[in-house]
Amino acid sequence: MLPFLQATWRAGLRNRSFHAVLILGIVLVGIAYLSASFSPRQPRTVALDVGFSGIRLSLVLLGLFWVQDLIAKEIDRRTVLWAITYPVPRGWYIIGRFLGVASLLFAAALCLGLLLWFVVRFASGEYVQGFDVASGGPFFSTLAGLWLDSVVVVAFAVLIATISTVPMLPLALGLGFAVGGKSLGAVIEYFRQGADGDPALLRMAPIIDAIQWVLPDLSRLDWRNWPMYGLAPDLAAVGLALGLALSYILLLMSLAIMVFIRREFQ
C-alpha cells in the first residue's frame, strides 16, 4: 500500500490539473481579499466566507482531477496492469491511491487555509470590525470539515472509477455528487417548512425523503458560522456528521475494493 501512496504523491504533484486548480484556489483566495471591500462594516467576515467557498471548490476539483488522472485513466489505458502485478492484494492499489489523494488534499487544504488566514488578517487594514472573526480553533476546525467533505466526494469518485469504462465519468458524476450533497440539507429544510405550499413540489417530498437515505448531507460538515459569527456547532451534531461521513467513506471504499478485485482487465 505504501508504494502506491508514494507514487500517488509523486504523480499528483506533477499533474497539470493540480497546478491549474491550485492556481485557481489562490485566485479565489485573492478574490476573498478583494471581496472584503464590499462590506465596510464586516470585511473580515465577508473575506472568510468567500475564502471558505473558494477552498471547498478547489479541494473538490483537485480530488476529482486526481482520481480521474491517477485511477480512471490508468484503468482505461491498462497501465494499472503494471501495478496489480505486484505480489500484494489488488485492494492495496485502491487503498493506496485513495489515501494518497486524501493526504494530498490535506496538504492543499492546509496551504490554502494558511493563505486565507493571512488574507483575513489583512483584509480590513487598520479598521477593526465590531465582532471579529475567530482565527484559531474554529477556523482550522472548519477547514478540517471542508477537507473531510472533499474526501467523501473522492471516495464516491473512486467507486465510479472502478466501475466505469469512461475516464471522464468520475469527474462528471463526482461534481454532481458534490453539488447534490452540499444542497441536500437546504432542500430537505425547504420541504419540511412546507415548500411554500406548492402542491407540485409537495408531491416530490417522498422522492427527497428517499434521496436523503442514499446521498450524504455534506452541508453538515460546513461549520463556517463558528469562526465567522462565533456560533459554535452542537457537539452532538458534529459527532453525528463525522460519524456519517466516515461511515459513508468506509462503505464507498469497501464497494470500490470489491468491484476492483472482481474486475477483469483485458
ZALO-879790 format. One record per residue (C-alpha): z, x, y. Coordinates in pm, whole numbers, plus 50000, padded with zeros to 5 digits. Layout:
REM residues N
{up = Z | east = X | north = Y} $
...
This chain:
REM residues 266
{up = 50000 | east = 50000 | north = 50000} $
{up = 50090 | east = 50280 | north = 50243} $
{up = 49741 | east = 50441 | north = 50229} $
{up = 49583 | east = 50105 | north = 50315} $
{up = 49826 | east = 50060 | north = 50607} $
{up = 49749 | east = 50408 | north = 50740} $
{up = 49375 | east = 50351 | north = 50701} $
{up = 49412 | east = 50026 | north = 50895} $
{up = 49577 | east = 50211 | north = 51184} $
{up = 49304 | east = 50475 | north = 51195} $
{up = 49020 | east = 50224 | north = 51176} $
{up = 49190 | east = 49978 | north = 51412} $
{up = 49239 | east = 50232 | north = 51689} $
{up = 48876 | east = 50346 | north = 51663} $
{up = 48744 | east = 49990 | north = 51664} $
{up = 48526 | east = 49897 | north = 51962} $
{up = 48662 | east = 49543 | north = 51963} $
{up = 49010 | east = 49689 | north = 52007} $
{up = 48901 | east = 49882 | north = 52314} $
{up = 48727 | east = 49577 | north = 52464} $
{up = 49019 | east = 49338 | north = 52407} $
{up = 49273 | east = 49596 | north = 52524} $
{up = 49079 | east = 49631 | north = 52849} $
{up = 49074 | east = 49250 | north = 52871} $
{up = 49452 | east = 49244 | north = 52826} $
{up = 49501 | east = 49500 | north = 53102} $
{up = 49271 | east = 49299 | north = 53329} $
{up = 49466 | east = 48979 | north = 53254} $
{up = 49794 | east = 49153 | north = 53338} $
{up = 49629 | east = 49268 | north = 53660} $
{up = 49534 | east = 48906 | north = 53730} $
{up = 49901 | east = 48818 | north = 53677} $
{up = 49987 | east = 49061 | north = 53957} $
{up = 49728 | east = 48903 | north = 54188} $
{up = 49842 | east = 48550 | north = 54097} $
{up = 50184 | east = 48625 | north = 54244} $
{up = 50032 | east = 48593 | north = 54591} $
{up = 49960 | east = 48222 | north = 54525} $
{up = 50333 | east = 48143 | north = 54522} $
{up = 50516 | east = 48276 | north = 54829} $
{up = 50850 | east = 48140 | north = 54702} $
{up = 50834 | east = 48243 | north = 54333} $
{up = 50581 | east = 48527 | north = 54298} $
{up = 50754 | east = 48691 | north = 54002} $
{up = 50778 | east = 48364 | north = 53809} $
{up = 50407 | east = 48295 | north = 53852} $
{up = 50313 | east = 48652 | north = 53761} $
{up = 50529 | east = 48634 | north = 53448} $
{up = 50381 | east = 48300 | north = 53339} $
{up = 50022 | east = 48417 | north = 53382} $
{up = 50103 | east = 48751 | north = 53220} $
{up = 50255 | east = 48594 | north = 52909} $
{up = 49948 | east = 48371 | north = 52870} $
{up = 49722 | east = 48675 | north = 52902} $
{up = 49922 | east = 48871 | north = 52644} $
{up = 49914 | east = 48583 | north = 52398} $
{up = 49536 | east = 48552 | north = 52431} $
{up = 49489 | east = 48928 | north = 52395} $
{up = 49708 | east = 48952 | north = 52084} $
{up = 49530 | east = 48664 | north = 51912} $
{up = 49187 | east = 48811 | north = 51987} $
{up = 49296 | east = 49159 | north = 51878} $
{up = 49433 | east = 49027 | north = 51550} $
{up = 49125 | east = 48821 | north = 51471} $
{up = 48881 | east = 49101 | north = 51553} $
{up = 49079 | east = 49343 | north = 51338} $
{up = 49079 | east = 49100 | north = 51044} $
{up = 48707 | east = 49044 | north = 51086} $
{up = 48621 | east = 49415 | north = 51105} $
{up = 48876 | east = 49558 | north = 50861} $
{up = 48878 | east = 49289 | north = 50590} $
{up = 48596 | east = 49034 | north = 50625} $
{up = 48320 | east = 49288 | north = 50693} $
{up = 48444 | east = 49522 | north = 50421} $
{up = 48426 | east = 49237 | north = 50172} $
{up = 48081 | east = 49133 | north = 50297} $
{up = 47942 | east = 49488 | north = 50280} $
{up = 48115 | east = 49553 | north = 49948} $
{up = 48281 | east = 49865 | north = 50088} $
{up = 48604 | east = 49707 | north = 49968} $
{up = 48498 | east = 49818 | north = 49618} $
{up = 48595 | east = 50173 | north = 49710} $
{up = 48945 | east = 50055 | north = 49798} $
{up = 49008 | east = 49848 | north = 49486} $
{up = 48906 | east = 50135 | north = 49257} $
{up = 49243 | east = 50300 | north = 49328} $
{up = 49489 | east = 50272 | north = 49035} $
{up = 49702 | east = 50018 | north = 49221} $
{up = 49716 | east = 49637 | north = 49209} $
{up = 49444 | east = 49464 | north = 49411} $
{up = 49704 | east = 49276 | north = 49611} $
{up = 49822 | east = 49600 | north = 49774} $
{up = 49494 | east = 49615 | north = 49964} $
{up = 49556 | east = 49278 | north = 50131} $
{up = 49924 | east = 49352 | north = 50195} $
{up = 49845 | east = 49695 | north = 50340} $
{up = 49574 | east = 49559 | north = 50566} $
{up = 49794 | east = 49273 | north = 50684} $
{up = 50093 | east = 49496 | north = 50758} $
{up = 49862 | east = 49742 | north = 50932} $
{up = 49720 | east = 49473 | north = 51161} $
{up = 50068 | east = 49328 | north = 51224} $
{up = 50206 | east = 49669 | north = 51322} $
{up = 49903 | east = 49737 | north = 51544} $
{up = 49969 | east = 49405 | north = 51716} $
{up = 50334 | east = 49501 | north = 51763} $
{up = 50228 | east = 49824 | north = 51934} $
{up = 49977 | east = 49634 | north = 52151} $
{up = 50238 | east = 49372 | north = 52243} $
{up = 50484 | east = 49644 | north = 52341} $
{up = 50228 | east = 49828 | north = 52556} $
{up = 50103 | east = 49514 | north = 52733} $
{up = 50460 | east = 49386 | north = 52765} $
{up = 50579 | east = 49705 | north = 52935} $
{up = 50279 | east = 49691 | north = 53167} $
{up = 50365 | east = 49329 | north = 53254} $
{up = 50729 | east = 49428 | north = 53307} $
{up = 50627 | east = 49681 | north = 53573} $
{up = 50380 | east = 49434 | north = 53728} $
{up = 50650 | east = 49168 | north = 53760} $
{up = 50893 | east = 49419 | north = 53911} $
{up = 50650 | east = 49499 | north = 54193} $
{up = 50480 | east = 49159 | north = 54222} $
{up = 50687 | east = 49037 | north = 54515} $
{up = 50700 | east = 49361 | north = 54713} $
{up = 51013 | east = 49362 | north = 54928} $
{up = 51058 | east = 48984 | north = 54902} $
{up = 51350 | east = 48868 | north = 54685} $
{up = 51296 | east = 48519 | north = 54546} $
{up = 51586 | east = 48277 | north = 54528} $
{up = 51605 | east = 48264 | north = 54147} $
{up = 51487 | east = 48591 | north = 53998} $
{up = 51329 | east = 48625 | north = 53655} $
{up = 51514 | east = 48789 | north = 53365} $
{up = 51351 | east = 49115 | north = 53264} $
{up = 51587 | east = 49218 | north = 52987} $
{up = 51660 | east = 49049 | north = 52655} $
{up = 51493 | east = 48716 | north = 52743} $
{up = 51172 | east = 48897 | north = 52842} $
{up = 51145 | east = 49101 | north = 52522} $
{up = 51253 | east = 48805 | north = 52306} $
{up = 50964 | east = 48606 | north = 52450} $
{up = 50733 | east = 48899 | north = 52382} $
{up = 50854 | east = 48906 | north = 52020} $
{up = 50781 | east = 48535 | north = 51988} $
{up = 50425 | east = 48586 | north = 52114} $
{up = 50381 | east = 48870 | north = 51864} $
{up = 50503 | east = 48653 | north = 51575} $
{up = 50268 | east = 48377 | north = 51695} $
{up = 49972 | east = 48617 | north = 51664} $
{up = 50090 | east = 48736 | north = 51320} $
{up = 50083 | east = 48376 | north = 51192} $
{up = 49724 | east = 48346 | north = 51317} $
{up = 49637 | east = 48677 | north = 51148} $
{up = 49783 | east = 48557 | north = 50816} $
{up = 49560 | east = 48248 | north = 50835} $
{up = 49256 | east = 48463 | north = 50917} $
{up = 49330 | east = 48695 | north = 50622} $
{up = 49333 | east = 48395 | north = 50387} $
{up = 48998 | east = 48275 | north = 50526} $
{up = 48855 | east = 48629 | north = 50493} $
{up = 48943 | east = 48639 | north = 50122} $
{up = 48774 | east = 48304 | north = 50063} $
{up = 48472 | east = 48321 | north = 50293} $
{up = 48141 | east = 48497 | north = 50238} $
{up = 48061 | east = 48480 | north = 50613} $
{up = 48224 | east = 48762 | north = 50816} $
{up = 48241 | east = 48555 | north = 51136} $
{up = 48428 | east = 48265 | north = 50976} $
{up = 48781 | east = 48416 | north = 51003} $
{up = 48724 | east = 48473 | north = 51376} $
{up = 48587 | east = 48123 | north = 51440} $
{up = 48843 | east = 47934 | north = 51231} $
{up = 49122 | east = 48163 | north = 51350} $
{up = 49051 | east = 48075 | north = 51712} $
{up = 49055 | east = 47705 | north = 51625} $
{up = 49380 | east = 47753 | north = 51433} $
{up = 49540 | east = 47936 | north = 51728} $
{up = 49437 | east = 47668 | north = 51978} $
{up = 49537 | east = 47382 | north = 51748} $
{up = 49873 | east = 47534 | north = 51659} $
{up = 49955 | east = 47601 | north = 52023} $
{up = 49868 | east = 47249 | north = 52141} $
{up = 50014 | east = 47062 | north = 51843} $
{up = 50362 | east = 47030 | north = 51993} $
{up = 50232 | east = 46874 | north = 52317} $
{up = 50010 | east = 46633 | north = 52123} $
{up = 50296 | east = 46521 | north = 51899} $
{up = 50522 | east = 46467 | north = 52200} $
{up = 50248 | east = 46267 | north = 52373} $
{up = 50217 | east = 46033 | north = 52075} $
{up = 50595 | east = 45999 | north = 52046} $
{up = 50602 | east = 45875 | north = 52405} $
{up = 50351 | east = 45603 | north = 52320} $
{up = 50019 | east = 45770 | north = 52413} $
{up = 50012 | east = 45570 | north = 52739} $
{up = 49986 | east = 45252 | north = 52532} $
{up = 49623 | east = 45321 | north = 52439} $
{up = 49552 | east = 45128 | north = 52113} $
{up = 49264 | east = 45359 | north = 52016} $
{up = 49487 | east = 45664 | north = 52044} $
{up = 49779 | east = 45499 | north = 51868} $
{up = 49557 | east = 45440 | north = 51565} $
{up = 49530 | east = 45818 | north = 51535} $
{up = 49907 | east = 45862 | north = 51512} $
{up = 49912 | east = 45871 | north = 51128} $
{up = 49648 | east = 46148 | north = 51135} $
{up = 49858 | east = 46354 | north = 51377} $
{up = 50165 | east = 46299 | north = 51160} $
{up = 49972 | east = 46431 | north = 50860} $
{up = 49836 | east = 46732 | north = 51051} $
{up = 50183 | east = 46849 | north = 51153} $
{up = 50267 | east = 46899 | north = 50785} $
{up = 49971 | east = 47136 | north = 50747} $
{up = 49932 | east = 47306 | north = 51086} $
{up = 50231 | east = 47501 | north = 51225} $
{up = 50357 | east = 47422 | north = 51574} $
{up = 50310 | east = 47763 | north = 51736} $
{up = 50445 | east = 47637 | north = 52068} $
{up = 50793 | east = 47665 | north = 51913} $
{up = 50753 | east = 48044 | north = 51937} $
{up = 50687 | east = 48036 | north = 52312} $
{up = 51020 | east = 48092 | north = 52490} $
{up = 50887 | east = 48189 | north = 52833} $
{up = 51114 | east = 47937 | north = 53010} $
{up = 51404 | east = 48164 | north = 52921} $
{up = 51302 | east = 48468 | north = 53132} $
{up = 51124 | east = 48254 | north = 53392} $
{up = 51391 | east = 47992 | north = 53466} $
{up = 51698 | east = 48103 | north = 53271} $
{up = 51663 | east = 47812 | north = 53026} $
{up = 51776 | east = 47971 | north = 52700} $
{up = 51630 | east = 47802 | north = 52390} $
{up = 51862 | east = 47633 | north = 52145} $
{up = 51965 | east = 47880 | north = 51874} $
{up = 51909 | east = 47623 | north = 51601} $
{up = 51557 | east = 47555 | north = 51732} $
{up = 51484 | east = 47929 | north = 51746} $
{up = 51613 | east = 47977 | north = 51392} $
{up = 51401 | east = 47687 | north = 51269} $
{up = 51091 | east = 47822 | north = 51446} $
{up = 51142 | east = 48170 | north = 51299} $
{up = 51206 | east = 48029 | north = 50952} $
{up = 50895 | east = 47811 | north = 50961} $
{up = 50677 | east = 48094 | north = 51094} $
{up = 50795 | east = 48342 | north = 50830} $
{up = 50761 | east = 48081 | north = 50553} $
{up = 50409 | east = 48000 | north = 50669} $
{up = 50315 | east = 48369 | north = 50674} $
{up = 50457 | east = 48416 | north = 50324} $
{up = 50267 | east = 48112 | north = 50194} $
{up = 49936 | east = 48215 | north = 50351} $
{up = 49963 | east = 48575 | north = 50231} $
{up = 50057 | east = 48464 | north = 49879} $
{up = 49746 | east = 48245 | north = 49867} $
{up = 49532 | east = 48527 | north = 50012} $
{up = 49655 | east = 48771 | north = 49746} $
{up = 49593 | east = 48520 | north = 49465} $
{up = 49239 | east = 48450 | north = 49587} $
{up = 49158 | east = 48818 | north = 49634} $
{up = 49287 | east = 48913 | north = 49288} $
{up = 49068 | east = 48646 | north = 49126} $
{up = 48760 | east = 48709 | north = 49339} $
{up = 48464 | east = 48870 | north = 49164} $
{up = 48263 | east = 49131 | north = 49354} $
{up = 47902 | east = 49188 | north = 49252} $
